[in-house]
């Protein structure tokens, strides 16, 4: 079954023995690592305990699936549930994995993870559909993810400090956690985080953020969007993540337009966005609300949906599919 953020947190607070295995996958390596460790610690707090925790690789299992079968069915000498973590999980283990879960009565927890699987992968489909498995997709951290993480730090943040944090942190969970831990250490006994403190402590990770590309596209600046996109690709980022980021951005526009159509002022509609827009994004976002209407926005969403589908189902290069889509949308912005 598919696990969303709330379900993951509920499981971590109170693990459910009915879930025999988790599959954690996606393009955000940092988030995958963090999620795997948090789930594993909910069952075995000490991940260095060799009696409670076993680690295998997809290569180990491809050579001999019996290794996984033996580890999953093994009992701890100290008692309690064991955790078996498998890196680089692949579709090759799908059939035998289902058979193993059906045949075993072990109450241990299996956690599979990989960064090269997608929604079409047989292992992902198995995990999504199986009632005794949890499936967790890990993609770029968005502002909401950063905002939610700040709530756990036992610190207070001035509004502009939050805005600057969202601007400087990256889409990778582990990088963000490292930067926030650095901030926590710097604060010591102090509690109130200001914009000046963030500027001093937090490194700027967003050399070319997806937000920059989204704003250029929706403002109709084709030349800037093209330059930013090519730089983004050169940095080694996954093209399809731009499609997802742009879909998220467009949905924010659509939600604000719905509020305005219902009688809200533009400022009031913007205040409903959580977390709030970074201060230097407010005016450009307002300009986009003036440029785009509901009908045009819905066409953009349809175009983005088709583009992501083409990236997964056609033989066309993903880079070119995304590039053409961005240019089409940027061109439509000024019409």
KAHUPE-V760007 format. One record per residue. N is the residue number from 1. RES is the residue in one small letter. OMEGA is omega in radians with two decimals (none if undefined). D_LAST is the distance of its C-alpha to the last C-alpha in Angstrom with 2 decimals. Layout:
# KAHUPE-V760007
n->N res->RES omega->OMEGA d_last->D_LAST
n->N res->RES omega->OMEGA d_last->D_LAST
This chain:
# KAHUPE-V760007
n->1 res->x omega->-3.13 d_last->43.23
n->2 res->x omega->3.10 d_last->40.03
n->3 res->x omega->3.01 d_last->40.75
n->4 res->x omega->-3.05 d_last->38.17
n->5 res->x omega->-3.10 d_last->38.82
n->6 res->x omega->3.14 d_last->40.92
n->7 res->x omega->3.09 d_last->43.03
n->8 res->x omega->-3.13 d_last->43.67
n->9 res->x omega->3.12 d_last->44.88
n->10 res->x omega->3.12 d_last->47.05
n->11 res->x omega->-3.11 d_last->48.60
n->12 res->x omega->3.11 d_last->49.36
n->13 res->x omega->-3.11 d_last->51.08
n->14 res->x omega->-3.12 d_last->53.01
n->15 res->x omega->-3.12 d_last->53.03
n->16 res->x omega->-3.11 d_last->53.31
n->17 res->x omega->-3.14 d_last->56.01
n->18 res->x omega->3.10 d_last->54.35
n->19 res->x omega->-3.10 d_last->51.65
n->20 res->x omega->-3.05 d_last->53.38
n->21 res->x omega->3.01 d_last->50.55
n->22 res->x omega->2.94 d_last->47.13
n->23 res->x omega->3.13 d_last->44.53
n->24 res->x omega->-3.05 d_last->42.26
n->25 res->x omega->3.09 d_last->39.52
n->26 res->x omega->-3.04 d_last->36.13
n->27 res->x omega->-3.11 d_last->34.69
n->28 res->x omega->-3.08 d_last->35.80
n->29 res->x omega->-3.13 d_last->39.36
n->30 res->x omega->3.14 d_last->40.18
n->31 res->x omega->3.08 d_last->39.27
n->32 res->x omega->-3.12 d_last->41.22
n->33 res->x omega->-3.13 d_last->44.27
n->34 res->x omega->-3.11 d_last->44.13
n->35 res->x omega->3.13 d_last->43.76
n->36 res->x omega->-3.11 d_last->46.58
n->37 res->x omega->-3.11 d_last->48.91
n->38 res->x omega->3.11 d_last->48.27
n->39 res->x omega->-3.13 d_last->48.94
n->40 res->x omega->-3.12 d_last->51.99
n->41 res->x omega->3.11 d_last->53.42
n->42 res->x omega->3.11 d_last->53.21
n->43 res->x omega->3.13 d_last->55.95
n->44 res->x omega->-3.07 d_last->57.68
n->45 res->x omega->-3.13 d_last->57.23
n->46 res->x omega->-3.09 d_last->58.83
n->47 res->x omega->3.09 d_last->56.84
n->48 res->x omega->-3.13 d_last->59.55
n->49 res->x omega->-3.08 d_last->62.15
n->50 res->x omega->3.12 d_last->63.06
n->51 res->x omega->-3.05 d_last->64.88
n->52 res->x omega->-3.00 d_last->61.80
n->53 res->x omega->3.08 d_last->58.92
n->54 res->x omega->3.14 d_last->58.50
n->55 res->x omega->3.09 d_last->55.78
n->56 res->x omega->3.05 d_last->55.10
n->57 res->x omega->3.08 d_last->52.52
n->58 res->x omega->3.12 d_last->50.85
n->59 res->x omega->3.09 d_last->52.94
n->60 res->x omega->-3.05 d_last->56.13
n->61 res->x omega->3.10 d_last->55.31
n->62 res->x omega->3.14 d_last->54.28
n->63 res->x omega->-3.10 d_last->57.73
n->64 res->x omega->-3.13 d_last->59.55
n->65 res->x omega->3.13 d_last->57.98
n->66 res->x omega->3.11 d_last->61.40
n->67 res->x omega->3.12 d_last->60.72
n->68 res->x omega->-3.14 d_last->58.01
n->69 res->x omega->-3.13 d_last->60.22
n->70 res->x omega->-3.13 d_last->63.10
n->71 res->x omega->-3.09 d_last->61.15
n->72 res->x omega->-3.12 d_last->59.44
n->73 res->x omega->-3.13 d_last->62.78
n->74 res->x omega->3.11 d_last->64.71
n->75 res->x omega->3.11 d_last->66.20
n->76 res->x omega->3.09 d_last->66.29
n->77 res->x omega->-3.11 d_last->69.75
n->78 res->x omega->-3.10 d_last->68.84
n->79 res->x omega->3.13 d_last->67.54
n->80 res->x omega->-3.14 d_last->64.11
n->81 res->x omega->3.03 d_last->60.85
n->82 res->x omega->3.07 d_last->59.90
n->83 res->x omega->3.07 d_last->56.44
n->84 res->x omega->-3.11 d_last->55.57
n->85 res->x omega->-3.10 d_last->52.44
n->86 res->x omega->3.10 d_last->51.11
n->87 res->x omega->3.09 d_last->48.65
n->88 res->x omega->3.10 d_last->46.53
n->89 res->x omega->-3.09 d_last->46.90
n->90 res->x omega->3.13 d_last->45.99
n->91 res->x omega->-3.12 d_last->45.62
n->92 res->x omega->-3.08 d_last->49.11
n->93 res->x omega->-3.02 d_last->50.70
n->94 res->x omega->-3.05 d_last->48.87
n->95 res->x omega->-3.09 d_last->51.61
n->96 res->x omega->3.10 d_last->54.56
n->97 res->x omega->3.14 d_last->52.93
n->98 res->x omega->3.13 d_last->52.60
n->99 res->x omega->-3.14 d_last->56.20
n->100 res->x omega->-3.13 d_last->57.42
n->101 res->x omega->3.13 d_last->55.79
n->102 res->x omega->-3.01 d_last->57.28
n->103 res->x omega->-3.02 d_last->60.75
n->104 res->x omega->3.04 d_last->61.21
n->105 res->x omega->-3.13 d_last->62.37
n->106 res->x omega->3.13 d_last->61.75
n->107 res->x omega->3.11 d_last->60.05
n->108 res->x omega->-3.13 d_last->58.59
n->109 res->x omega->3.09 d_last->54.88
n->110 res->x omega->3.09 d_last->52.97
n->111 res->x omega->3.09 d_last->49.75
n->112 res->x omega->3.08 d_last->47.81
n->113 res->x omega->-3.11 d_last->44.93
n->114 res->x omega->3.13 d_last->42.73
n->115 res->x omega->-3.11 d_last->39.48
n->116 res->x omega->3.05 d_last->38.82
n->117 res->x omega->3.07 d_last->38.65
n->118 res->x omega->-3.06 d_last->35.59
n->119 res->x omega->-3.12 d_last->35.01
n->120 res->x omega->-3.08 d_last->36.25
n->121 res->x omega->-3.12 d_last->39.51
n->122 res->x omega->3.13 d_last->42.62
n->123 res->x omega->3.10 d_last->43.97
n->124 res->x omega->3.13 d_last->40.87
n->125 res->x omega->3.10 d_last->41.04
n->126 res->x omega->-3.10 d_last->44.74
n->127 res->x omega->3.14 d_last->44.26
n->128 res->x omega->-3.02 d_last->41.49
n->129 res->x omega->-3.06 d_last->43.65
n->130 res->x omega->3.14 d_last->47.11
n->131 res->x omega->-3.13 d_last->48.47
n->132 res->x omega->3.10 d_last->50.67
n->133 res->x omega->3.03 d_last->47.94
n->134 res->x omega->-3.13 d_last->45.15
n->135 res->x omega->-3.06 d_last->41.88
n->136 res->x omega->3.09 d_last->39.85
n->137 res->x omega->-3.09 d_last->36.56
n->138 res->x omega->3.10 d_last->36.03
n->139 res->x omega->-3.05 d_last->32.66
n->140 res->x omega->2.97 d_last->31.22
n->141 res->x omega->3.04 d_last->32.37
n->142 res->x omega->-3.14 d_last->29.65
n->143 res->x omega->3.13 d_last->30.01
n->144 res->x omega->3.14 d_last->31.71
n->145 res->x omega->3.10 d_last->34.27
n->146 res->x omega->-3.14 d_last->35.08
n->147 res->x omega->3.14 d_last->35.29
n->148 res->x omega->3.12 d_last->37.68
n->149 res->x omega->-3.14 d_last->39.77
n->150 res->x omega->-3.12 d_last->40.27
n->151 res->x omega->-3.08 d_last->41.92
n->152 res->x omega->-2.98 d_last->44.71
n->153 res->x omega->-3.10 d_last->45.74
n->154 res->x omega->3.08 d_last->47.86
n->155 res->x omega->3.01 d_last->46.03
n->156 res->x omega->-3.07 d_last->44.04
n->157 res->x omega->3.00 d_last->40.74
n->158 res->x omega->-3.08 d_last->39.27
n->159 res->x omega->-3.11 d_last->35.55
n->160 res->x omega->3.06 d_last->34.51
n->161 res->x omega->3.10 d_last->36.82
n->162 res->x omega->-3.13 d_last->34.96
n->163 res->x omega->-3.13 d_last->31.60
n->164 res->x omega->3.08 d_last->33.04
n->165 res->x omega->-3.14 d_last->34.71
n->166 res->x omega->3.14 d_last->31.52
n->167 res->x omega->-3.02 d_last->29.93
n->168 res->x omega->-3.09 d_last->32.97
n->169 res->x omega->-3.04 d_last->34.08
n->170 res->x omega->3.08 d_last->32.91
n->171 res->x omega->-3.08 d_last->32.11
n->172 res->x omega->-3.05 d_last->35.72
n->173 res->x omega->-3.06 d_last->38.17
n->174 res->x omega->3.07 d_last->41.30
n->175 res->x omega->-3.14 d_last->39.89
n->176 res->x omega->3.13 d_last->38.75
n->177 res->x omega->3.12 d_last->42.18
n->178 res->x omega->3.14 d_last->43.91
n->179 res->x omega->-3.13 d_last->41.99
n->180 res->x omega->3.06 d_last->42.61
n->181 res->x omega->3.08 d_last->46.27
n->182 res->x omega->3.10 d_last->46.50
n->183 res->x omega->-3.14 d_last->45.14
n->184 res->x omega->3.13 d_last->47.65
n->185 res->x omega->-3.14 d_last->50.49
n->186 res->x omega->-3.07 d_last->49.54
n->187 res->x omega->-3.13 d_last->49.55
n->188 res->x omega->3.13 d_last->53.12
n->189 res->x omega->-3.14 d_last->54.44
n->190 res->x omega->-3.04 d_last->51.61
n->191 res->x omega->-3.00 d_last->48.99
n->192 res->x omega->-3.12 d_last->46.16
n->193 res->x omega->3.13 d_last->43.41
n->194 res->x omega->3.09 d_last->41.56
n->195 res->x omega->-3.12 d_last->38.56
n->196 res->x omega->3.11 d_last->41.10
n->197 res->x omega->3.13 d_last->43.00
n->198 res->x omega->-3.13 d_last->39.95
n->199 res->x omega->-3.11 d_last->39.03
n->200 res->x omega->-2.96 d_last->42.64
n->201 res->x omega->-2.99 d_last->43.24
n->202 res->x omega->3.10 d_last->40.10
n->203 res->x omega->3.11 d_last->38.97
n->204 res->x omega->-3.11 d_last->35.29
n->205 res->x omega->-2.99 d_last->34.53
n->206 res->x omega->3.12 d_last->30.75
n->207 res->x omega->3.06 d_last->30.46
n->208 res->x omega->-3.03 d_last->27.09
n->209 res->x omega->3.06 d_last->26.14
n->210 res->x omega->3.10 d_last->23.71
n->211 res->x omega->3.14 d_last->22.30
n->212 res->x omega->-3.12 d_last->21.41
n->213 res->x omega->-3.13 d_last->19.39
n->214 res->x omega->-3.11 d_last->17.70
n->215 res->x omega->3.11 d_last->16.67
n->216 res->x omega->-3.14 d_last->15.43
n->217 res->x omega->-3.05 d_last->13.29
n->218 res->x omega->3.03 d_last->11.85
n->219 res->x omega->3.12 d_last->11.32
n->220 res->x omega->-3.13 d_last->9.24
n->221 res->x omega->-3.03 d_last->12.45
n->222 res->x omega->-3.10 d_last->13.10
n->223 res->x omega->-3.14 d_last->16.36
n->224 res->x omega->3.14 d_last->17.82
n->225 res->x omega->-3.14 d_last->17.01
n->226 res->x omega->3.14 d_last->18.76
n->227 res->x omega->-3.13 d_last->21.70
n->228 res->x omega->-3.13 d_last->22.21
n->229 res->x omega->-3.14 d_last->22.07
n->230 res->x omega->3.10 d_last->24.59
n->231 res->x omega->3.13 d_last->26.80
n->232 res->x omega->3.12 d_last->26.68
n->233 res->x omega->3.14 d_last->27.87
n->234 res->x omega->3.12 d_last->30.48
n->235 res->x omega->3.07 d_last->31.90
n->236 res->x omega->-3.12 d_last->32.74
n->237 res->x omega->-3.11 d_last->30.37
n->238 res->x omega->-3.08 d_last->29.43
n->239 res->x omega->-3.03 d_last->25.90
n->240 res->x omega->3.11 d_last->25.56
n->241 res->x omega->3.07 d_last->26.09
n->242 res->x omega->3.11 d_last->22.59
n->243 res->x omega->-3.14 d_last->21.31
n->244 res->x omega->3.13 d_last->23.63
n->245 res->x omega->-3.13 d_last->22.77
n->246 res->x omega->3.08 d_last->19.02
n->247 res->x omega->3.10 d_last->19.93
n->248 res->x omega->3.13 d_last->22.13
n->249 res->x omega->-3.12 d_last->19.56
n->250 res->x omega->3.09 d_last->17.03
n->251 res->x omega->3.06 d_last->20.03
n->252 res->x omega->3.08 d_last->20.78
n->253 res->x omega->-3.12 d_last->17.41
n->254 res->x omega->3.13 d_last->18.04
n->255 res->x omega->3.10 d_last->21.56
n->256 res->x omega->3.12 d_last->20.67
n->257 res->x omega->3.11 d_last->18.19
n->258 res->x omega->3.11 d_last->21.12
n->259 res->x omega->3.13 d_last->23.42
n->260 res->x omega->3.10 d_last->21.33
n->261 res->x omega->3.13 d_last->21.07
n->262 res->x omega->3.06 d_last->24.86
n->263 res->x omega->3.11 d_last->25.45
n->264 res->x omega->2.98 d_last->25.52
n->265 res->x omega->3.14 d_last->24.39
n->266 res->x omega->-3.14 d_last->21.87
n->267 res->x omega->-3.14 d_last->24.87
n->268 res->x omega->3.11 d_last->26.95
n->269 res->x omega->3.13 d_last->24.39
n->270 res->x omega->-3.11 d_last->24.23
n->271 res->x omega->3.12 d_last->28.03
n->272 res->x omega->-3.13 d_last->28.27
n->273 res->x omega->3.09 d_last->26.93
n->274 res->x omega->-0.09 d_last->29.93
n->275 res->x omega->-3.13 d_last->30.47
n->276 res->x omega->3.11 d_last->28.64
n->277 res->x omega->3.02 d_last->25.80
n->278 res->x omega->-2.97 d_last->27.23
n->279 res->x omega->-3.11 d_last->27.42
n->280 res->x omega->3.09 d_last->25.23
n->281 res->x omega->-3.01 d_last->22.41
n->282 res->x omega->-3.08 d_last->22.39
n->283 res->x omega->3.06 d_last->20.21
n->284 res->x omega->3.12 d_last->17.51
n->285 res->x omega->3.10 d_last->17.59
n->286 res->x omega->3.13 d_last->17.37
n->287 res->x omega->3.09 d_last->14.29
n->288 res->x omega->3.10 d_last->12.65
n->289 res->x omega->3.11 d_last->14.06
n->290 res->x omega->-3.07 d_last->12.36
n->291 res->x omega->-3.00 d_last->8.81
n->292 res->x omega->3.01 d_last->9.52
n->293 res->x omega->-3.06 d_last->11.39
n->294 res->x omega->-3.09 d_last->14.18
n->295 res->x omega->-3.14 d_last->12.83
n->296 res->x omega->3.13 d_last->9.96
n->297 res->x omega->3.14 d_last->12.72
n->298 res->x omega->3.08 d_last->15.20
n->299 res->x omega->3.11 d_last->13.32
n->300 res->x omega->3.12 d_last->13.20
n->301 res->x omega->3.10 d_last->16.89
n->302 res->x omega->3.13 d_last->17.72
n->303 res->x omega->3.13 d_last->16.30
n->304 res->x omega->3.10 d_last->18.34
n->305 res->x omega->3.14 d_last->21.33
n->306 res->x omega->-3.12 d_last->21.31
n->307 res->x omega->3.14 d_last->21.09
n->308 res->x omega->3.10 d_last->24.07
n->309 res->x omega->3.13 d_last->25.95
n->310 res->x omega->3.12 d_last->25.49
n->311 res->x omega->-3.07 d_last->26.79
n->312 res->x omega->-2.96 d_last->29.89
n->313 res->x omega->-3.13 d_last->30.58
n->314 res->x omega->3.12 d_last->29.70
n->315 res->x omega->3.11 d_last->31.33
n->316 res->x omega->3.11 d_last->28.17
n->317 res->x omega->-3.11 d_last->28.28
n->318 res->x omega->-3.11 d_last->26.67
n->319 res->x omega->-3.10 d_last->25.41
n->320 res->x omega->3.11 d_last->23.38
n->321 res->x omega->-3.12 d_last->22.02
n->322 res->x omega->-3.13 d_last->20.75
n->323 res->x omega->-3.14 d_last->19.41
n->324 res->x omega->-3.13 d_last->17.35
n->325 res->x omega->3.13 d_last->16.03
n->326 res->x omega->-3.12 d_last->15.05
n->327 res->x omega->3.09 d_last->13.22
n->328 res->x omega->-3.09 d_last->11.26
n->329 res->x omega->3.12 d_last->10.29
n->330 res->x omega->3.11 d_last->9.64
n->331 res->x omega->-3.12 d_last->7.35
n->332 res->x omega->-3.08 d_last->5.32
n->333 res->x omega->-3.05 d_last->5.71
n->334 res->x omega->-3.11 d_last->3.80
n->335 res->x omega->none d_last->0.00
